[in-house]
Amino acid sequence: MNNTLRHLSLIATLVATLGATHVQAAELSPAQATQYAQASFREYFELLALPNDAIVPADIRKNVEWLEAAFRKRGFTTQQLPNDGKPMLFAEWPGADPGRKTVLFYMHLDGQPVIAEQWQQKSPWVPVLKRKNAKGDWEEIDSAPLFSGPVDPEWRVFGRSSADDKAPIMMFLAAIDALKASGDKPGVNVKVVLDSEEEKGSPSIGKVMLAHRDLLRNDAIVIHDGPMHATNRPTLIFGNRGAAMARLTVYGAKVSLHSGHYGNYSPNPAQRLATLLASMKDEQGRVTVQGYYDHVKLGDAERKIMAAVPDDEGALKKRLGIAKTDAVGANYQEAMQYPSLNVRGMQSAAVGDKAANIVPDTAVAEIDVRTTPDSTAAYLGKLVEAHIQKQGYHIVKGKPTDEDRARYDKLASFDMQTEGGDAAGTPMDSAVGQWAYTAMVDAFGAKPEPVRIRMMGGTVPTAEIVEALKVPFAIVPLVNADNNQHASNENMRMGNYIDGTRTIYSLITHPFTAR
Amino acid sequence: MNNTLRHLSLIATLVATLGATHVQAAELSPAQATQYAQASFREYFELLALPNDAIVPADIRKNVEWLEAAFRKRGFTTQQLPNDGKPMLFAEWPGADPGRKTVLFYMHLDGQPVIAEQWQQKSPWVPVLKRKNAKGDWEEIDSAPLFSGPVDPEWRVFGRSSADDKAPIMMFLAAIDALKASGDKPGVNVKVVLDSEEEKGSPSIGKVMLAHRDLLRNDAIVIHDGPMHATNRPTLIFGNRGAAMARLTVYGAKVSLHSGHYGNYSPNPAQRLATLLASMKDEQGRVTVQGYYDHVKLGDAERKIMAAVPDDEGALKKRLGIAKTDAVGANYQEAMQYPSLNVRGMQSAAVGDKAANIVPDTAVAEIDVRTTPDSTAAYLGKLVEAHIQKQGYHIVKGKPTDEDRARYDKLASFDMQTEGGDAAGTPMDSAVGQWAYTAMVDAFGAKPEPVRIRMMGGTVPTAEIVEALKVPFAIVPLVNADNNQHASNENMRMGNYIDGTRTIYSLITHPFTAR
C-alpha cells in the first residue's frame, strides 16, 4: 500500500499507451449480454427468495447450498469453507493454466437485516419488478416480460440483496454461461470466494482465507461489491477509508446542578465540550489537530485523476440541501483522501420535553474517524488525545476520582477503538488495476473513460479480505448507485445487470500480464 | 428596582448606626421559642399529612380549609381568594393601627409533586422524625419526644413540604401564639397571603392580588420561602434572577448522511453548534456575546457586602467536585449578579448504543438564561440572536426551506421564550430591608451579622408576587439549606423551626419606619 506514490507518475503514460500495447480480447455484445443476463433471471429470482441475514446460520447454509449447485452445474469445482455454521463458498473454473495469472473474484452472499413493513412490496424475500411511473414513483409490474420479452434497462428488480451483493454473483454466472457458449478462451485462471458475513464486517474472512491459503492462492483479487459511480460509467476503485470510533466525555460537577444557583459558577461540561470540539476544526471543516493531515500526500497526477471523476457536485449539494461544502479537498474525491473527524452523536443532559434547568454533569461526543492507509486509527487517535491535553485537559480512564476532581480543572475521558475496519489502498497503476481498466475500455470504449476512484469515503472490509493473502486488489462495483443498499426497497437496475455481465466477461477473457 | 444603585451608598453608614437609632422591640428567648414551636408540632404533623400538589385542586382546598381554621382559631379574620378551584388564603391580624405600617407576609401552601417510592419512609404524606446515626445516615426514631421532651435542634422532620413551604406557615402561627401569650405589642399591622400555586410558578398570584388590591394593601411584602444561607445564620435576600429558555438548532444536510461518504464534505451541524456555542463564552466561562454583562454595575459597597457573605467556597468546590469555578464574578455571590447563559441540554443524533456512523442532520442546544432586573430576557435574547448572525448564520423560523438551503451556508433557528420568571431586585438599603435586618440583629445579635444576599441565583416568583402591588419587598428564608427541597426526602431541621419562630416574632414586634 505504501507504493502508491512511487508508482503514480507512471500512470498517465501507461493509460495513454494502453490501446497500443494490450492484446485485444473477446467481448460480449450488448445483445449477447442481454441474452445471457435474461437467461439467468429465473435463478436470480430464486436466489433472492432465500433470506440471507448472517444472524441466522441456517439461512446462510441454504444460500450456500443453492449457490454451490449453481456453480457446479456450470462446471466449477466447489468447496464449502467451514465458518462456525455459516460456511463460505469457494469455486474454481476447471482447466487452470499455469501460464496464466489467477484472479480471485470476491463477492458475498449474505445481506443486511430487513424491516419488512418498510418495504413497498409483499416481502423483501419475494422479488418484484418495478418501473417508474409518470409521477416518478416505482410501480410494480408483471414480471413475466422480464424472462422472455425485450428487457427495458430502466426496469428494476426490488428485493433484499437484489443489488448487494447477489446481483454480481448472478452476473458472474451469466458471464460464465456466455463464455461456455462462445467458446472464447479465458485470459486468467478463475477462482471465486463468496463471503457469508460481509454485512457483519467480514469478521472471519481473513481467518478462513488463511486456513485455505493454498486453495485460494491467486495473483490478484477483484472485489465485486458496492455501487458504481452515479453516472453508471464503468467504475474502478483503488481503496477505501477505514473506520474507528471514539467517545469523548467532558466532566463537570459530580452531579447535575441547579442552573440558577450554579449557572455562572460551576463549569458547564456541554459548553466545555463545545469549546473542545470547536478547537479541533476550523470554520471550513478542516481538522486543526496538529499533524492530522500530514500523511496525506496527493500529487498532481492523482489530483488530475480525481478531478476527472464526473461528480456533479452542484446536483449533489442540491440533493443534500447545502449551499457550501467543507473545504477539506478541492472536490468531493479529494475530500475522501483525507482522514475525517466526524461528530456522529453528541449529548449532554436532555433536550425537548425532558430538558431541565440544570448545569449538566457530563457531555459526550461520539466521534468516528475515517482512516487512510497511511493514517491509521492508532496514529490519529494519539494526535487527538495530544490535542485534548494541549487544551488543558487531564485525561482520565473512566470516571474521575475525587482526587482528580480536586487536582485538575479540566477533566475528560477519550476512548478510541482502533481495531477493525482498516483502510485499504492499492496503487492506481498496479497490474490488476491496469488489467481491469483495459478490460473496461475494451468493453465500453475509452470515451467517456471509466471512472477511477483512488479511495472511496466509506469503509468496506477490503483490508480484511486482501490482507490475509497479501495480494494486489481492485474493487469493481457493478450495481446502480441508487440501489437503496442496506435500506428498505433495495433494487437492481436491469441495465446495470446487463453491463455488469459484459464487464465480468471482459475481465475473465483479458489476459492479465503482471509487469 | 432601578433605584438599587442610587441607594447603595447609604447602606454602610446606616448599618453601622442601626444599633443606636432603632427602638428596641420585644424578642422571644430561645426557651420561649422552643416552647411555642413545640406546641405547634401536632398541627405541623397534621398539615404535612395533607397532600398539596396544585395539580389536584381538591387537595389544595383541604389545605386551605385546614389553614383557614388554624388562622381563625388564633383570632385572624380570613378570606379565601378564589382561583379557579385552587383558592389562596388571606388572613389579617385584628386591630390594625393606621399609625403603623402594614406588612404582607407571603408563604405558599402548595408543594412539589412526589415520587413516593423514592422516599425512605412509609409515605411522603406521613411525616416522620429522624436523626443522623453514627454512620451518618438519617434514621427514623419515635416521634413522641418531639411533642413533649427536650427538642434536639438537629432532629429533622421528613415529609413533603416539611420545609417548603409549610414550615414557615407553622412558625408564623407559633410566633402568633407566643405574641398572644406575652401580650407584646405588634410593631406592624400583619396581613398574610398563602399562595396555592407557587410550585407551578405562581401563574395566578398577580391576577388574584390585583383582584383584591384593597384587601391586600400594604407597605411592604415579606416573602418566607426558600432556604437560608448554608451557615443557618439569619438570611435576608434582596432579589433573585429570572429565568428564560431558548432553543438553538443548527441545520446540516436535509437528512443524516453516511459519515464515510460524506464526512469531510457535508458540514456537520454538531461541529458547527460546538463552534457557535464556543464563540459565546471564553475559556473562563464568561459570556463573550457583545453587551451581555453591560447592564451589571456593581459598586464597591455592594462588592463588600457580597464578599462578607460567609460562603465556604473551598467546601463548596469540594462538594461539587470541581477544582476551579468559572470566572464570572470574584466570588460566588458576585457570580450570581450577572445574567447567565447555560447549556442545559445538548443533542445531535445519538450517543451510546444508538450511535450510528452518520453526519447528523441537526444539532440542538437547550439554553437557559438567568436574567437580572436590568438585563431582561428580551434584551439578552436579542444580543444572542445578533451574535449568532455575526457568526455568519442565517436565522430561520422553523425548518429551513430548500431556498434557504440553496442560499445560505450556515442555517440556525433560535427560539427564545421571554415570558414568565422575571428577575426581581430591591435596594439593599430599602426601609423594609432595614427593618428586617434590625429585627434579625436584635433577635440573634450583630456578630456574626445576618447574611445579606443581593441576588440569589435561582428563580422564585418574586416578580410575580410583588409587581402586582408595586411595593418594596424582602425575602426572609427560614429553612435549612439542605432540606432536599423539591426532591424526595424533603426535611426540616428543628433548630431552624425554632429560630424561624424567633425571627418572625421579632419581625412582627419591630416597628417599621419608612424613611
Interface residues (C-beta under 8 A of the other chain):
Chain A: N240 R241 A243 R247 G252 A253 K254 L257 H258 S259 G260 H261 Y262 G263 N264 Y265 S266 P267 N268 A270 Q271 L273 A274 T275 L276 L277 A278 S279 K281 E283 G285 K318 L320 G321 I322 A323 K324 T325 D326 V328 G329 Y332 A335 M336 Y338 S340 N342 V343 R344 G345 M346 Q347 S348 A349 A350 V351 G352 K354 A355 A356 N357 I358 V359 P360 A363 V364 A365 E366 D368 R370 G392 P400 D402 R405 A406 R407 Y408 D409 M456 G457 G458 T459
Chain B: N240 R241 A243 R247 G252 A253 K254 L257 H258 S259 G260 H261 Y262 G263 N264 Y265 S266 P267 N268 A270 Q271 L273 A274 T275 L276 L277 A278 S279 K281 E283 G285 K318 L320 G321 I322 A323 K324 T325 D326 V328 G329 Y332 A335 M336 Y338 S340 N342 V343 R344 G345 M346 Q347 S348 A349 A350 V351 G352 K354 A355 A356 N357 I358 V359 P360 A363 V364 A365 E366 D368 R370 G392 P400 D402 R405 A406 R407 Y408 D409 M456 G457 G458 T459
